[in-house]
């Protein structure tokens, strides 16, 4: 199944209930040569005619809406970084799209196939478990990998070949910590799914808030659970000082309803990540009770790059949303790497991205050289209801430095 390299009448992200900051075969290709990262070439030693870049993302699966946001942002980012040409000099950037379906095995299979075709640049995936496996492939095969919205902290510093174009769990937690006056001795409960994303958030809360004196515990819910009442009661019985919720998936609406019905909001303040716009009405009565940390919502960045991104995505018939900046930044990073390394010299591409500071849709953004963390602003937000509509409003911007994760040990 083919996807063009420019969005035409893009489908609206699937409206499923999800919250949190929040995780066979090659089913998607776009104008791909049958082999080779570099195709053709002019004079000997000159730039190649084209460079293939493999984008692995969830077109289908439980996080397909997030994948669509990433896809839309990537188109805008490539256009922005190449002044609309889709080229770096005379070299055309050939993006090929491949659906991981949210399945790590499929993701690995795709990566191996692309690497076998001599791709030197891979990017994408929303799912933390897939990103970790693609990072392993990148190191084993010495190719550049730019992870997408996947939030697990384990990606940062995992190896020299792996970068990220989005935020990570520690940045979410650092932002959440801004809601608490005094963490020393406070009891903090992490309520999350029992998967790589949830476990990563537990580790992040313990590392960040625990370092400030908080006593951190967790309630981890199996991914296939549909009845959340017993888990909501665990929150009430624990009587914590703060609850940090990390969730992503189609069952989030039922989860929030259970928390509200069981009195969890009366038991403790609850903070979570603001998810995509399709979820704003899914919190129900809980919507006005939650303290939201935010990776991004349209209008939060308040800069010219964000304006370009929003306009580009809307002109393509889509809407900017939670992970649109992750795709946009990936586009900027891909162009930067090709400018410096031609799409084939992996060492040069890595060097060009390390310590690179640039203006992204969230403002000044830096790729930290020591561990490839993406240092960026974060936000505090609230949901405001106007009739039947809910909108996100900016409460405060948490500076990139204040939200920065500690340097990962390698």
C-alpha positions as CSV (number, residue, x, y, z in Angstrom):
1,X,0.0,0.0,0.0
2,X,1.5,3.3,-1.1
3,X,1.5,6.7,0.6
4,X,2.6,9.8,-1.2
5,X,5.3,12.0,0.2
6,X,2.8,14.9,0.5
7,X,-0.4,14.8,2.4
8,X,-3.5,14.9,0.1
9,X,-6.9,14.9,1.8
10,X,-5.3,13.3,4.9
11,X,-7.7,11.3,7.1
12,X,-8.6,12.8,10.4
13,X,-6.8,11.0,13.3
14,X,-9.0,8.2,14.6
15,X,-11.3,9.4,17.4
16,X,-10.6,6.9,20.2
17,X,-10.4,7.5,23.9
18,X,-6.8,7.8,25.0
19,X,-4.8,9.8,27.4
20,X,-1.3,10.1,28.7
21,X,2.2,11.1,27.8
22,X,2.2,9.9,27.7
23,X,4.8,3.2,23.3
24,X,4.4,-8.2,9.2
25,X,6.0,-7.0,6.3
26,X,6.4,-3.8,4.4
27,X,2.9,-2.6,4.0
28,X,3.6,1.0,3.0
29,X,6.0,2.4,0.5
30,X,6.2,5.6,-1.5
31,X,8.2,5.8,-4.7
32,X,11.0,3.6,-3.4
33,X,13.8,2.4,-5.5
34,X,14.2,-1.3,-5.2
35,X,17.6,-1.1,-3.6
36,X,20.0,1.3,-2.1
37,X,20.0,4.4,0.1
38,X,21.8,6.4,-2.6
39,X,20.4,6.2,-6.1
40,X,22.3,7.3,-9.2
41,X,24.7,10.2,-8.9
42,X,26.3,13.0,-10.9
43,X,30.0,13.4,-11.0
44,X,32.2,10.9,-9.3
45,X,32.2,11.7,-5.5
46,X,29.3,14.1,-6.0
47,X,25.9,14.0,-4.2
48,X,23.6,11.1,-4.9
49,X,20.4,11.8,-6.9
50,X,18.3,10.6,-4.1
51,X,18.4,9.2,-0.5
52,X,16.0,6.7,0.8
53,X,14.7,7.3,4.4
54,X,12.6,4.5,6.0
55,X,9.8,5.8,8.2
56,X,8.5,3.1,10.6
57,X,5.2,4.2,12.3
58,X,1.8,3.0,13.3
59,X,-0.6,3.6,10.5
60,X,-2.7,0.9,12.1
61,X,-2.9,-0.5,15.6
62,X,-3.9,1.0,18.9
63,X,-1.8,4.1,18.5
64,X,-2.7,4.8,14.8
65,X,-4.0,8.3,15.6
66,X,-0.6,9.2,17.1
67,X,1.1,7.8,14.0
68,X,-1.0,9.9,11.8
69,X,0.0,13.0,13.8
70,X,3.6,12.1,13.4
71,X,3.2,11.5,9.7
72,X,1.5,14.9,9.1
73,X,4.2,16.7,11.1
74,X,7.0,15.0,9.2
75,X,5.6,16.2,5.9
76,X,5.6,19.8,7.2
77,X,9.0,19.5,8.7
78,X,10.6,18.2,5.5
79,X,8.9,21.1,3.6
80,X,10.1,23.6,6.1
81,X,13.7,22.4,6.2
82,X,14.0,22.1,2.4
83,X,12.0,25.3,1.5
84,X,9.4,23.2,-0.1
85,X,11.7,21.4,-2.5
86,X,12.0,18.0,-0.8
87,X,15.7,18.1,-1.7
88,X,19.0,18.8,-0.1
89,X,20.9,20.5,-2.8
90,X,20.4,18.3,-5.8
91,X,19.6,15.2,-3.7
92,X,16.0,14.2,-3.4
93,X,14.8,12.9,-0.1
94,X,12.7,9.8,-0.8
95,X,10.6,9.0,2.3
96,X,9.2,5.4,2.4
97,X,6.5,4.6,4.9
98,X,6.1,1.3,6.7
99,X,3.3,0.3,9.1
100,X,4.5,-1.4,12.3
101,X,0.9,-1.9,13.5
102,X,2.1,-1.4,17.0
103,X,3.9,-4.8,16.9
104,X,7.6,-5.0,17.9
105,X,8.2,-8.0,15.8
106,X,6.8,-6.3,12.7
107,X,9.0,-3.3,13.5
108,X,12.1,-5.3,13.6
109,X,11.2,-7.2,10.4
110,X,10.7,-3.9,8.6
111,X,14.0,-2.5,9.9
112,X,16.0,-5.6,8.9
113,X,14.5,-5.4,5.4
114,X,15.3,-1.8,4.9
115,X,18.8,-2.2,6.3
116,X,19.2,-5.1,3.8
117,X,18.3,-2.6,1.1
118,X,21.2,-0.4,2.4
119,X,19.1,2.3,4.0
120,X,21.3,4.4,6.2
121,X,18.5,6.4,7.9
122,X,15.5,5.1,9.8
123,X,13.0,7.1,11.7
124,X,9.7,6.9,13.6
125,X,7.5,4.7,15.8
126,X,5.1,5.7,18.5
127,X,5.6,2.6,20.6
128,X,8.3,2.5,23.1
129,X,8.8,-1.3,22.8
130,X,9.4,-1.0,19.1
131,X,11.7,2.0,19.4
132,X,14.0,0.0,21.7
133,X,14.3,-2.8,19.3
134,X,14.9,-0.5,16.3
135,X,17.6,1.2,18.4
136,X,19.3,-2.2,18.8
137,X,19.1,-2.7,15.0
138,X,20.6,0.7,14.4
139,X,23.6,-0.1,16.6
140,X,24.1,-3.6,15.3
141,X,24.0,-2.4,11.7
142,X,25.5,1.1,12.2
143,X,22.7,3.1,10.7
144,X,21.2,6.3,11.9
145,X,17.9,6.0,13.8
146,X,15.7,8.9,14.8
147,X,13.0,7.7,17.2
148,X,9.5,9.4,17.1
149,X,6.9,9.9,19.8
150,X,8.0,6.8,21.8
151,X,8.5,8.1,25.3
152,X,10.6,5.6,27.2
153,X,13.7,7.1,28.8
154,X,15.7,4.0,27.8
155,X,16.0,5.3,24.3
156,X,18.1,8.3,25.4
157,X,21.8,7.3,25.6
158,X,21.1,3.7,24.4
159,X,23.8,3.9,21.7
160,X,25.6,6.4,19.5
161,X,23.3,5.7,16.5
162,X,20.0,6.5,18.1
163,X,18.4,10.0,18.5
164,X,14.9,11.1,19.3
165,X,12.6,13.7,17.8
166,X,10.1,13.9,20.8
167,X,10.1,14.2,24.5
168,X,10.8,11.4,27.0
169,X,9.1,10.3,30.2
170,X,11.5,12.2,32.6
171,X,10.5,15.5,30.9
172,X,6.8,14.7,31.6
173,X,7.6,13.9,35.2
174,X,9.7,17.0,35.7
175,X,6.8,19.1,34.4
176,X,4.4,17.3,36.7
177,X,6.6,18.1,39.6
178,X,6.0,21.8,39.0
179,X,2.5,21.2,40.3
180,X,3.6,20.2,43.8
181,X,4.8,22.7,46.4
182,X,6.8,20.3,48.6
183,X,7.8,16.8,47.6
184,X,9.9,16.0,50.5
185,X,8.2,13.1,52.4
186,X,5.2,13.2,50.0
187,X,3.6,9.9,48.9
188,X,3.4,9.7,45.1
189,X,1.6,6.9,43.4
190,X,2.1,6.2,39.7
191,X,-1.0,4.7,38.0
192,X,-0.1,3.2,34.6
193,X,-0.3,0.3,32.2
194,X,2.0,-2.6,32.7
195,X,4.1,-2.1,29.6
196,X,7.3,-0.4,28.6
197,X,5.7,3.0,28.6
198,X,4.1,2.6,32.0
199,X,7.2,1.0,33.6
200,X,9.3,3.8,32.1
201,X,7.1,6.3,33.8
202,X,7.4,4.6,37.2
203,X,11.2,4.7,36.8
204,X,11.1,8.3,35.7
205,X,8.9,9.4,38.7
206,X,11.1,7.6,41.1
207,X,14.2,9.1,39.5
208,X,12.9,12.7,39.4
209,X,10.4,13.1,42.2
210,X,12.0,10.4,44.4
211,X,15.3,12.4,44.2
212,X,13.4,15.3,45.7
213,X,12.3,13.2,48.7
214,X,9.0,11.7,47.5
215,X,8.0,8.2,48.4
216,X,7.1,6.6,45.1
217,X,4.9,3.5,44.7
218,X,3.0,2.2,41.6
219,X,-0.3,0.6,40.6
220,X,0.3,-1.1,37.2
221,X,-2.7,-2.3,35.2
222,X,-2.5,-5.1,32.6
223,X,-3.0,-3.8,29.1
224,X,-6.0,-6.2,28.4
225,X,-8.0,-5.0,31.5
226,X,-11.4,-3.5,30.8
227,X,-12.8,-3.2,34.3
228,X,-10.9,-0.5,36.2
229,X,-12.9,-0.3,39.4
230,X,-10.6,-2.5,41.6
231,X,-7.6,-0.5,40.5
232,X,-9.3,2.8,41.2
233,X,-10.1,1.6,44.7
234,X,-6.4,0.9,45.2
235,X,-5.7,4.6,44.7
236,X,-8.3,5.6,47.2
237,X,-7.0,3.0,49.7
238,X,-3.4,4.1,49.3
239,X,-4.4,7.7,50.2
240,X,-1.4,9.3,48.4
241,X,-0.4,13.0,48.3
242,X,-0.2,12.9,44.5
243,X,-1.2,10.5,41.7
244,X,0.7,10.6,38.5
245,X,-1.3,8.9,35.7
246,X,0.6,7.6,32.6
247,X,-1.8,6.1,30.0
248,X,-2.0,5.6,26.2
249,X,-4.7,3.6,24.4
250,X,-8.3,3.1,23.5
251,X,-9.5,2.3,27.0
252,X,-8.6,5.6,28.7
253,X,-12.1,6.8,28.8
254,X,-13.3,3.9,30.9
255,X,-10.2,4.3,33.2
256,X,-11.0,8.0,33.9
257,X,-14.6,7.2,34.5
258,X,-13.7,4.6,37.1
259,X,-11.3,7.0,38.9
260,X,-14.0,9.6,39.1
261,X,-16.8,7.2,40.2
262,X,-14.6,5.7,42.9
263,X,-13.6,9.0,44.4
264,X,-10.0,9.0,43.4
265,X,-10.0,12.8,42.8
266,X,-11.2,13.4,46.3
267,X,-8.4,11.1,47.6
268,X,-5.5,13.0,46.0
269,X,-4.6,15.5,43.4
270,X,-4.2,13.8,40.0
271,X,-1.8,14.9,37.3
272,X,-1.4,13.4,33.8
273,X,-0.3,14.2,30.4
274,X,-2.6,16.0,28.0
275,X,-3.2,13.7,25.1
276,X,-4.5,14.4,21.6
277,X,-7.6,16.6,20.9
278,X,-9.8,13.6,20.3
279,X,-9.6,12.7,24.0
280,X,-10.5,16.1,25.4
281,X,-14.1,15.2,25.9
282,X,-13.3,11.7,27.1
283,X,-12.4,12.7,30.6
284,X,-16.0,13.5,31.3
285,X,-16.6,15.1,34.6
286,X,-12.9,14.5,35.4
287,X,-11.8,16.9,32.7
288,X,-11.9,20.0,35.0
289,X,-10.4,18.1,37.9
290,X,-7.1,17.0,36.3
291,X,-3.9,19.0,36.4
292,X,-2.3,18.5,32.9
293,X,1.3,18.4,31.9
294,X,1.6,18.9,28.2
295,X,4.2,17.9,25.6
296,X,2.3,20.0,23.0
297,X,-1.1,21.3,21.9
298,X,-1.7,23.7,19.0
299,X,-0.8,27.3,20.0
300,X,1.5,26.3,22.9
301,X,4.7,27.0,21.1
302,X,3.8,30.6,20.1
303,X,6.5,31.0,17.4
304,X,6.9,31.3,13.6
305,X,8.0,27.7,13.2
306,X,4.9,26.5,14.9
307,X,2.8,28.8,12.7
308,X,4.4,27.2,9.6
309,X,3.7,23.7,10.9
310,X,0.0,24.4,11.7
311,X,-0.6,26.1,8.4
312,X,1.0,23.3,6.4
313,X,-0.9,20.6,8.2
314,X,-4.2,22.4,7.9
315,X,-3.7,23.1,4.2
316,X,-3.1,19.4,3.7
317,X,-6.6,18.7,5.2
318,X,-5.5,17.5,8.6
319,X,-5.2,19.0,12.1
320,X,-2.1,19.6,14.2
321,X,-2.1,17.7,17.4
322,X,-0.1,16.2,20.2
323,X,2.7,14.5,18.2
324,X,2.7,16.7,15.1
325,X,5.9,18.4,16.4
326,X,7.7,15.1,16.8
327,X,7.3,14.4,13.1
328,X,8.2,18.0,12.2
329,X,11.4,17.8,14.2
330,X,12.2,14.5,12.7
331,X,12.0,16.1,9.3
332,X,14.4,18.9,10.4
333,X,16.8,16.3,11.8
334,X,16.7,14.1,8.6
335,X,17.5,17.1,6.4
336,X,20.3,18.2,8.7
337,X,21.8,14.7,8.6
338,X,21.6,14.5,4.9
339,X,23.1,18.0,4.5
340,X,26.2,16.9,6.5
341,X,26.5,13.2,5.7
342,X,24.9,12.8,2.3
343,X,22.6,10.2,3.7
344,X,25.3,7.6,3.6
345,X,28.1,8.7,5.9
346,X,26.6,7.7,9.2
347,X,29.5,9.1,11.4
348,X,29.1,12.5,9.8
349,X,25.3,12.4,10.2
350,X,25.7,11.6,13.9
351,X,28.3,14.4,14.4
352,X,26.0,16.9,12.7
353,X,23.1,16.2,15.1
354,X,25.1,16.1,18.3
355,X,24.8,19.5,20.1
356,X,22.7,20.9,17.3
357,X,20.6,23.8,18.5
358,X,17.7,24.9,16.2
359,X,14.3,26.5,16.2
360,X,11.5,24.0,16.2
361,X,7.7,24.3,16.7
362,X,8.2,24.3,20.5
363,X,10.9,27.0,20.3
364,X,14.7,26.6,20.8
365,X,15.5,22.9,20.8
366,X,18.8,21.2,21.4
367,X,20.1,17.7,20.7
368,X,22.3,17.0,23.7
369,X,25.5,15.6,22.6
370,X,26.3,13.4,25.6
371,X,23.2,11.2,25.3
372,X,21.1,12.5,22.4
373,X,18.3,13.7,24.7
374,X,16.1,16.3,23.0
375,X,16.0,19.4,25.3
376,X,12.8,21.3,24.7
377,X,10.1,23.4,26.5
378,X,7.2,21.6,28.2
379,X,3.9,23.0,29.2
380,X,1.3,23.1,32.0
381,X,-2.3,23.2,30.7
382,X,-6.0,23.1,31.7
383,X,-9.1,22.0,29.8
384,X,-11.8,24.5,29.5
385,X,-15.4,23.6,28.4
386,X,-17.4,25.8,26.2
387,X,-20.8,24.1,25.6
388,X,-20.0,20.7,24.3
389,X,-16.5,21.6,23.2
390,X,-13.3,21.3,25.2
391,X,-10.2,23.3,24.5
392,X,-6.7,23.3,26.0
393,X,-5.3,26.5,27.4
394,X,-1.8,27.3,28.4
395,X,-1.2,27.7,32.1
396,X,2.6,28.0,32.1
397,X,5.7,27.1,30.1
398,X,8.3,25.0,31.8
399,X,11.6,25.9,30.3
400,X,13.7,23.4,28.4
401,X,16.4,23.6,31.1
402,X,13.9,23.0,34.0
403,X,12.4,20.0,32.2
404,X,15.7,18.5,31.0
405,X,16.4,14.9,32.0
406,X,19.6,14.0,33.8
407,X,22.4,12.9,31.4
408,X,22.0,9.2,30.7
409,X,24.8,6.9,31.7
410,X,26.2,4.9,28.7
